[in-house]
């Protein structure tokens, strides 16, 4: 990444399946280039007789699967996020970032982040270390996202037609690892 490129890239989406696919594609390509990744991607598992799926985060440096949704029964309303497991995911991603990462990937700037919590601190830590961040942001959270990220982020709006072209820009074949960039800057 050049100094002119914002360290944060937000994939703005309406279709969560498209965003999940886009993040996984970038993860596969960066892993194939031998890059060190920190962060999480999400896998949703439909449940019979339920309107909501189970949410699992995969921590990228270890492959650990973390179930972040609580089973509160078929008629439960309100938030299903297991905050303890979410904190575990944040901790594991933070450890991976501290060990050294070329990219921090986060599945979503969700309700928790929009309200001031979640992965916000980790995003700040990555920026302080000069590690680029790739995060998916649903349209419903675009205003809190913009208030949080300001001019530190660029936005790529994912649509079926534009997703492939946009993702090619995120996976340059000659992308220099952040660890080399930091080393050449005398950090």
Backbone bond lengths (Angstrom), bond angles and torsions (degrees), N, CA, C in turn:
res aa  C-N    CA-C-N  psi(-1)  N-CA   C-N-CA  omega(-1)  CA-C   N-CA-C  phi
1 X - - - 1.450 - - 1.525 108.46 -
2 X 1.297 115.85 141.13 1.449 119.89 177.35 1.519 109.16 -89.28
3 X 1.310 115.75 166.93 1.467 119.57 179.31 1.526 111.18 -66.08
4 X 1.342 118.12 -22.09 1.458 121.51 179.20 1.526 112.28 -78.17
5 X 1.325 117.31 -17.78 1.454 121.67 -178.49 1.527 109.33 -88.26
6 X 1.324 117.97 126.09 1.466 119.14 176.92 1.528 110.59 -57.72
7 X 1.322 116.68 146.01 1.461 120.77 -179.85 1.524 112.69 -71.30
8 X 1.315 117.33 -20.25 1.465 120.35 -178.52 1.526 109.40 -108.44
9 X 1.331 115.07 130.93 1.459 121.14 171.83 1.520 107.48 -117.02
10 X 1.316 116.21 122.07 1.461 122.35 179.09 1.519 109.17 -104.98
11 X 1.319 116.10 123.24 1.457 121.72 174.32 1.525 106.57 -91.35
12 X 1.320 116.20 106.17 1.463 122.05 -176.27 1.528 108.08 -87.33
13 X 1.338 116.08 129.91 1.456 118.24 -172.44 1.526 113.35 -143.13
14 X 1.337 114.02 157.93 1.454 122.68 169.38 1.529 109.39 -110.18
15 X 1.326 116.96 -28.09 1.462 123.89 -177.32 1.527 108.97 -105.27
16 X 1.332 117.23 107.66 1.467 120.15 -176.22 1.522 112.34 -64.60
17 X 1.332 118.37 -30.79 1.467 120.18 178.10 1.525 110.38 -65.12
18 X 1.320 117.23 -38.91 1.463 121.50 177.75 1.529 110.28 -65.49
19 X 1.322 117.48 -41.64 1.465 120.92 178.48 1.519 111.00 -64.91
20 X 1.334 117.70 -44.07 1.461 120.77 178.43 1.522 111.01 -60.90
21 X 1.329 116.63 -42.56 1.466 121.28 177.73 1.529 110.76 -61.89
22 X 1.311 116.67 -43.78 1.463 121.04 -179.28 1.526 110.92 -62.44
23 X 1.323 117.32 -45.52 1.468 120.33 178.92 1.524 110.97 -62.27
24 X 1.313 116.87 -44.77 1.467 119.77 -179.92 1.527 111.33 -63.43
25 X 1.308 117.01 -36.47 1.463 120.04 178.16 1.530 110.57 -62.99
26 X 1.308 116.46 -46.69 1.461 120.22 178.90 1.531 109.85 -62.29
27 X 1.335 117.40 -43.48 1.465 121.22 178.74 1.529 109.96 -57.91
28 X 1.327 117.87 -48.52 1.478 121.11 -179.88 1.523 111.16 -58.34
29 X 1.324 116.22 -44.36 1.463 119.48 -177.16 1.523 111.86 -69.31
30 X 1.315 117.85 -39.72 1.466 119.99 178.53 1.529 110.13 -68.74
31 X 1.331 117.53 -39.06 1.466 119.95 176.36 1.527 110.80 -62.89
32 X 1.331 116.58 -40.29 1.466 120.54 178.98 1.528 111.55 -63.53
33 X 1.332 117.48 -27.33 1.464 121.84 177.20 1.531 111.43 -84.99
34 X 1.333 116.64 1.80 1.457 120.47 178.79 1.512 114.35 79.52
35 X 1.302 117.37 20.11 1.463 121.26 -178.77 1.528 110.74 -81.70
36 X 1.314 115.21 149.33 1.472 122.12 177.32 1.519 108.52 -90.27
37 X 1.335 114.86 126.80 1.463 120.22 -177.17 1.519 110.91 -114.66
38 X 1.317 114.85 145.14 1.464 123.00 170.60 1.518 106.10 -124.80
39 X 1.320 115.65 156.94 1.452 119.10 175.89 1.510 113.25 116.44
40 X 1.332 115.03 -162.39 1.461 121.30 -174.17 1.524 111.13 -142.68
41 X 1.332 114.59 149.78 1.457 121.63 167.10 1.530 106.85 -122.05
42 X 1.308 116.20 156.52 1.466 121.10 -174.25 1.518 111.27 -107.98
43 X 1.324 113.80 143.46 1.464 121.53 173.52 1.519 106.37 -126.25
44 X 1.315 116.79 127.07 1.460 121.52 178.75 1.518 109.39 -103.41
45 X 1.326 115.96 135.17 1.456 121.60 -179.89 1.522 108.65 -120.08
46 X 1.336 117.48 114.26 1.468 120.02 178.66 1.533 110.79 -62.92
47 X 1.336 115.46 146.83 1.463 121.18 176.79 1.519 108.81 -119.65
48 X 1.299 116.49 131.68 1.462 121.41 179.43 1.525 109.76 -59.52
49 X 1.324 115.37 134.24 1.455 121.04 177.53 1.517 114.70 77.26
50 X 1.317 118.17 8.88 1.465 122.13 -179.16 1.521 109.77 -124.02
51 X 1.313 115.72 145.43 1.459 119.49 178.45 1.526 111.50 -84.19
52 X 1.330 117.37 -20.53 1.460 121.42 179.40 1.518 110.08 -110.83
53 X 1.311 115.61 147.26 1.454 120.82 178.59 1.523 110.42 -89.62
54 X 1.321 116.14 168.85 1.456 121.17 171.76 1.519 107.70 -85.16
55 X 1.326 116.25 138.65 1.467 121.25 -178.68 1.526 109.47 -107.55
56 X 1.322 114.95 128.37 1.457 121.85 177.58 1.512 108.02 -124.88
57 X 1.332 116.10 132.37 1.455 120.95 174.09 1.517 108.33 -100.70
58 X 1.322 116.57 137.00 1.460 121.95 173.44 1.516 107.56 -105.24
59 X 1.329 116.48 118.40 1.463 121.34 177.59 1.525 107.16 -77.18
60 X 1.316 116.79 126.05 1.462 121.16 -166.48 1.522 115.25 -73.53
61 X 1.313 119.50 -30.21 1.463 119.01 -176.48 1.527 112.49 -79.95
62 X 1.337 117.17 -23.44 1.460 121.00 -176.91 1.523 113.46 -118.19
63 X 1.333 117.62 -20.56 1.459 121.13 -175.23 1.516 113.28 80.87
64 X 1.331 117.87 4.32 1.466 121.61 -179.85 1.522 109.88 -63.03
65 X 1.349 115.38 132.27 1.464 121.29 176.88 1.523 109.14 -95.54
66 X 1.336 115.83 131.03 1.455 121.91 -176.84 1.522 108.81 -124.23
67 X 1.318 116.49 115.57 1.471 121.92 178.41 1.523 107.98 -77.65
68 X 1.324 117.38 114.06 1.463 119.69 -176.51 1.525 114.05 -104.87
69 X 1.327 117.49 -0.32 1.464 118.34 177.90 1.519 109.62 -106.72
70 X 1.315 114.90 139.46 1.462 121.74 177.24 1.520 108.92 -90.03
71 X 1.316 116.74 141.39 1.464 120.68 173.65 1.517 107.20 -89.31
72 X 1.319 114.75 102.73 1.464 120.28 -177.65 1.522 111.35 -105.21
73 X 1.318 116.50 13.53 1.456 120.71 178.21 1.516 111.87 96.57
74 X 1.334 116.34 163.46 1.467 120.79 -174.11 1.522 114.87 -70.19
75 X 1.327 118.35 -19.14 1.461 120.38 -176.44 1.525 113.35 -109.33
76 X 1.306 116.89 5.11 1.465 121.00 -177.95 1.521 110.76 -68.63
77 X 1.302 115.23 147.11 1.455 122.24 176.46 1.525 107.72 -120.79
78 X 1.314 115.05 165.40 1.453 119.34 176.86 1.517 112.42 91.14
79 X 1.306 114.52 -171.46 1.456 122.24 -174.24 1.524 111.39 -66.72
80 X 1.317 115.70 133.43 1.465 121.34 178.11 1.519 111.54 -107.54
81 X 1.331 117.89 4.55 1.450 121.59 -176.75 1.522 110.86 -68.50
82 X 1.322 116.49 128.94 1.454 122.56 173.89 1.524 106.36 -85.96
83 X 1.326 116.92 101.22 1.460 120.81 -173.26 1.529 112.27 -65.73
84 X 1.316 117.61 -29.80 1.458 120.41 176.63 1.520 111.77 -65.45
85 X 1.318 116.33 -43.79 1.468 120.49 178.70 1.527 111.50 -71.52
86 X 1.327 116.19 -32.45 1.465 119.71 174.81 1.529 109.30 -63.94
87 X 1.317 117.17 -43.03 1.471 120.95 177.71 1.527 110.43 -61.69
88 X 1.325 117.22 -38.04 1.473 121.19 176.64 1.525 110.72 -62.12
89 X 1.327 117.14 -44.01 1.469 120.75 178.61 1.523 110.76 -62.09
90 X 1.308 117.01 -42.93 1.467 121.12 178.89 1.524 110.00 -62.16
91 X 1.323 116.64 -43.31 1.471 120.64 179.53 1.536 111.13 -61.55
92 X 1.320 117.35 -47.97 1.469 120.19 -179.27 1.527 111.27 -61.85
93 X 1.316 117.23 -41.12 1.464 120.39 178.39 1.518 110.85 -66.42
94 X 1.330 117.04 -36.50 1.462 121.69 178.43 1.522 110.97 -65.45
95 X 1.322 117.09 -42.27 1.468 121.06 177.36 1.526 110.09 -60.95
96 X 1.325 117.01 -43.57 1.467 120.68 179.16 1.524 110.92 -63.12
97 X 1.317 117.22 -39.49 1.463 120.87 178.40 1.528 109.84 -64.27
98 X 1.316 117.61 -43.31 1.467 121.55 -179.71 1.525 112.39 -65.85
99 X 1.329 117.23 -30.39 1.467 121.16 178.49 1.526 111.59 -74.51
100 X 1.314 115.99 -16.08 1.454 120.99 179.53 1.516 111.02 116.16
101 X 1.299 116.12 121.46 1.463 121.76 -179.47 1.523 108.86 -142.86
102 X 1.313 114.39 149.03 1.459 121.20 176.46 1.525 111.38 -94.35
103 X 1.340 116.75 -17.01 1.457 121.74 -178.93 1.516 108.46 -157.71
104 X 1.332 116.68 136.42 1.455 123.03 171.17 1.522 107.26 -103.89
105 X 1.330 116.50 121.62 1.464 122.35 -179.57 1.521 107.83 -112.81
106 X 1.323 116.20 127.87 1.457 120.76 179.03 1.519 109.91 -126.73
107 X 1.326 114.71 133.33 1.455 120.94 -172.61 1.517 114.53 -64.35
108 X 1.359 116.67 -31.00 1.463 115.36 -174.89 1.522 111.10 -168.76
109 X 1.318 115.69 141.32 1.457 122.21 164.48 1.523 103.80 -91.15
110 X 1.324 114.74 87.38 1.454 121.26 -172.23 1.520 113.03 -94.12
111 X 1.308 114.33 -163.13 1.462 121.31 -177.42 1.528 111.03 -59.37
112 X 1.333 116.65 -41.79 1.466 120.09 -178.58 1.519 110.66 -61.85
113 X 1.328 117.21 -43.89 1.469 121.14 178.29 1.524 110.53 -68.61
114 X 1.325 117.24 -40.01 1.464 120.82 179.53 1.525 111.17 -61.26
115 X 1.339 115.94 -28.21 1.461 121.07 179.74 1.529 112.89 -91.01
116 X 1.345 116.93 3.82 1.460 120.06 174.41 1.515 116.03 106.52
117 X 1.325 119.19 1.35 1.461 121.36 -177.07 1.515 113.03 -117.92
118 X 1.316 114.42 -143.83 1.459 120.93 176.76 1.517 113.90 62.38
119 X 1.321 115.75 -130.70 1.461 122.57 -174.51 1.531 114.32 -84.20
120 X 1.318 118.50 6.23 1.475 120.57 -176.47 1.527 113.03 -56.15
121 X 1.316 117.32 -47.70 1.463 120.43 -178.49 1.523 110.60 -62.48
122 X 1.322 117.02 -40.20 1.464 121.58 179.47 1.531 111.06 -63.16
123 X 1.320 116.69 -38.91 1.470 120.24 176.55 1.526 109.36 -60.42
124 X 1.323 116.79 -44.80 1.463 121.11 177.74 1.518 112.26 -60.69
125 X 1.341 116.72 -41.38 1.466 120.40 178.25 1.527 110.91 -62.47
126 X 1.315 116.38 -41.26 1.472 119.64 179.31 1.522 110.33 -63.13
127 X 1.313 117.34 -44.96 1.463 120.98 -179.59 1.526 109.94 -61.61
128 X 1.330 117.40 -43.21 1.467 120.85 178.41 1.523 111.76 -59.52
129 X 1.325 117.63 -33.32 1.461 122.70 -179.51 1.529 112.41 -87.13
130 X 1.336 117.12 -5.02 1.457 120.18 -178.82 1.520 113.81 78.00
131 X 1.337 116.52 19.74 1.465 121.62 -179.72 1.521 108.89 -92.65
132 X 1.339 117.69 125.08 1.463 119.93 178.55 1.533 111.62 -63.26
133 X 1.316 114.86 150.13 1.464 122.47 -178.92 1.522 108.60 -121.63
134 X 1.324 115.53 133.53 1.463 122.32 172.80 1.514 106.61 -119.44
135 X 1.326 116.43 122.75 1.463 120.75 -176.40 1.527 109.70 -140.40
136 X 1.329 115.31 143.84 1.460 120.54 174.56 1.529 108.54 -91.86
137 X 1.325 115.52 138.53 1.464 121.09 -178.18 1.529 108.52 -131.55
138 X 1.347 117.20 116.51 1.463 118.67 177.08 1.529 110.62 -70.70
139 X 1.321 115.61 147.26 1.470 119.96 179.57 1.521 112.38 -52.29
140 X 1.332 117.77 -34.27 1.473 119.72 -177.67 1.526 112.06 -64.55
141 X 1.338 117.78 -18.13 1.468 121.07 -179.99 1.533 112.54 -111.01
142 X 1.311 116.92 16.95 1.463 120.06 -174.90 1.534 112.30 -63.85
143 X 1.317 118.25 -39.77 1.471 119.24 -179.29 1.531 112.34 -66.75
144 X 1.344 119.35 -48.30 1.470 117.88 175.96 1.526 112.31 -63.12
145 X 1.339 117.10 -34.52 1.459 120.28 177.43 1.529 110.53 -60.76
146 X 1.311 116.24 -49.90 1.466 119.84 -178.36 1.529 111.62 -63.85
147 X 1.320 117.10 -36.52 1.460 120.01 176.57 1.530 110.70 -65.07
148 X 1.311 117.04 -35.89 1.465 121.92 179.64 1.528 112.02 -75.24
149 X 1.314 117.34 -50.70 1.469 121.28 -171.26 1.524 113.43 -84.72
150 X 1.310 116.98 -29.07 1.461 119.69 -179.06 1.516 111.99 54.58
151 X 1.337 116.21 -135.49 1.467 119.96 -177.44 1.529 112.53 -88.94
152 X 1.335 117.32 11.73 1.469 120.27 176.80 1.518 112.63 -82.02
153 X 1.340 116.51 -6.12 1.464 119.67 -174.69 1.520 112.08 -126.23
154 X 1.315 113.29 149.15 1.467 119.80 167.43 1.524 106.50 -108.35
155 X 1.323 115.95 154.20 1.460 121.06 -178.08 1.511 110.30 -117.00
156 X 1.326 115.14 135.65 1.457 122.26 171.81 1.523 105.81 -119.73
157 X 1.314 115.88 117.74 1.460 120.59 -179.55 1.516 108.49 -86.52
158 X 1.330 115.51 117.64 1.459 120.68 -177.22 1.523 110.75 -84.02
159 X 1.294 114.00 123.29 1.460 121.76 169.62 1.515 105.32 -134.30
160 X 1.297 117.63 161.04 1.459 119.21 -179.85 1.520 111.76 -54.49
161 X 1.320 116.97 -39.42 1.463 120.89 -176.12 1.520 112.60 -74.20
162 X 1.309 117.99 -35.96 1.459 120.93 -172.38 1.526 114.66 -98.49
163 X 1.314 118.25 -11.76 1.463 120.72 -171.91 1.526 112.42 -60.30
164 X 1.336 118.34 -46.71 1.461 120.07 -176.85 1.515 112.34 -62.92
165 X 1.319 117.22 -42.86 1.459 120.59 179.78 1.520 110.05 -64.47
166 X 1.316 117.02 -44.22 1.462 121.02 -179.31 1.520 111.16 -63.78
167 X 1.323 117.21 -40.79 1.458 120.41 -178.34 1.527 111.93 -68.86
168 X 1.309 117.96 -31.42 1.468 120.21 176.99 1.520 110.37 -58.63
169 X 1.323 117.03 -36.33 1.472 120.39 179.32 1.522 111.78 -68.27
170 X 1.339 117.44 -23.14 1.463 120.76 -179.39 1.521 112.59 -87.19
171 X 1.310 117.95 -10.17 1.458 121.70 -174.93 1.524 111.32 -123.81
172 X 1.315 117.31 55.72 1.460 118.17 -179.17 1.521 110.49 -64.73
173 X 1.305 117.02 134.96 1.459 121.91 -177.46 1.526 111.48 -60.48
174 X 1.306 118.18 -29.89 1.456 121.65 -177.89 1.522 112.36 -105.96
175 X 1.325 117.61 23.96 1.465 120.46 -178.78 1.520 109.93 -58.55
176 X 1.310 116.15 128.85 1.460 121.45 -179.38 1.520 109.43 -84.85
177 X 1.345 117.82 129.99 1.459 119.47 178.93 1.519 111.47 -59.29
178 X 1.330 116.36 145.32 1.461 121.36 178.67 1.518 110.53 -59.18
179 X 1.328 117.56 -32.13 1.465 120.87 -179.59 1.526 110.58 -62.84
180 X 1.338 118.29 -36.18 1.463 121.22 177.20 1.510 111.02 -71.98
181 X 1.353 116.25 -39.53 1.448 120.31 179.57 1.524 109.35 -60.80
182 X 1.331 116.96 -46.19 1.449 120.94 -179.13 1.524 110.25 -64.16
183 X 1.346 117.12 -39.71 1.453 120.74 179.40 1.497 113.29 -65.34
184 X 1.322 117.36 -37.12 1.466 120.35 -179.40 1.518 111.67 -76.13
185 X 1.325 116.28 -17.77 1.466 119.09 179.17 1.525 111.68 -90.62
186 X 1.345 115.77 1.30 1.450 119.23 177.99 1.514 113.69 81.91
187 X 1.312 117.51 14.99 1.467 121.36 179.29 1.498 109.87 -83.09
